[in-house]
Amino acid sequence: MATLVPLGSAATFGVLANTAVTNTGPTVVTGDLGVSPAGAVTGFNPPGTVTGTIHVNDAAAAQAQADLLIGYGNALLQPATATVATELGGTTLTPGVYNSLSGTFSLNGPLTLDAQG
């Protein structure tokens, strides 16, 4: 059974990247958006919007990256709770650990992550 992955300060980020985030459409990021240890953020003054704060190579983004690595290590140790199709577009996933038959995922369309409350 999957357990909650500890994300620490990364939990407030809707998007967290290593080098760059580029947006070309009407994307809405709910939460913070961050890039660290270096990089740039483009396309979020419209057409995209961020409901939180944009962090570019600052202390908050660096701490979130460190916390994310801890969470990632924890997630790696958790067993899969379900096998789903490789294409995630048009699907809704509830809390769990997922794998695919092919070992990879693709996203061509909306993916809904339903935390069930």
N, C-alpha and C positions, 0 to 999 in steps of 0.2 A: 504494500500500500504506500502511495506517495505521501510525503509529509511536506509541510510548508517550507519553501526554500528561503533561507534568510538573505534578504537583499540589502539590509542596512539602509544607508542613505540613497542607494540606487532605486529604492522603491518609489520615490517621487518622480522618477523619470519615465516619460512615455517613449522617448528615444534616447539612446546613449551609444555613441560611436567612438571609434579610435582615431580616425583621421578626418572624416568629412561627412556632412549630411547635406544632400542636394535635393531640393524639392522643385517640381515643375507644375504642380497642379493645386487644386483647392484642398489640400491636406489639412486636417485638424489634428494636432498632437495634444492630447489631454495630459497635462502634467508638464514637467520640465523637459528640456531638450539639451543634451550636452555632448561635447566633443573633447576628448583628452587622450593622449598627452599633447596632441597638436592638431591643427586642422582649421576648418572653416565651416560655416553654416550659411547656405544660400537658399533663397526662394521662400523665406518666411516673413516677408514684409510686403504685402501679399505676393503671390497668391496663397501661400499657406499661412496658418495661424498656429500659435502655441498658447495654451491656456496658462502655462506656468512661466518659468524664467528660462531664457536661453543662456547656457554656460559654455563659453569657448575657452578651453585651456585655462580654467581657473581652479581654485582650491576645491570648490564643490564638485566639479566634474572629475577631478583627480580622485577625490575620496569615493565618489560613486563608482568609478572604474575599479578601485581597490575592493570595495564591497561587492561589486558584481562578480569579481573573480572568486571570492569566497562562496557566493551563492552558486556560481557555475560548478565549482568543485563539489558542492553538496548535491546539486542536481545530477551530476554524472554518476553518483553512487546510488541513485534511486532506480528501482526496477520500473520498466514500462508497464503502464496500466491498460494500454490499448494500442492496437495497430490500426492505422487509418490510411486512407488513400494518399498517394504522393501529392496530388493536387489539392491544396487547401482552400482555394478560392471557392466562394459560395457555401462554405461550411461554418458550423458553429461548434466550438470546442469548449467543454466544461473543464474544471480543474482536474489535472492528471498529468501523467508523463506519457508522451506519445512517441511511437516510432512508425516507420512506413516499411512496406514490403521491399521497396527499392533501396532503402537506407538514406534517401534524401527527400526533401520536400520542395514543392514549387508553389508560388502564390501568384495567380493570375485572376484577380478579382477580390472582392471583400472577404475577409476572414473575421468572424465574430468570436471574441474570447468572452465567454459568459462565466463570470465568477460566482454566479448564483447567489447574489446578495452582497 
